[in-house]
């Protein structure tokens, strides 16, 4: 039994096969589309704000 070939990576924008020059994308166009999405806020890293824990010293 031969080992299975690893799956081919696909561009996260258009799902075409990835090229080495633009990895993880297939082309400069898809890389630019991804960059534009970051610039415009289409992608965002969620943040969970924690409540401040008071040690009681500020409440005089």
Secondary structure, DSSP 8 states (H G I E B T S, - for coil): ---------B-TTT--B--GGGTTSSSHHHHHHHHHHHHHTSS------------STT--
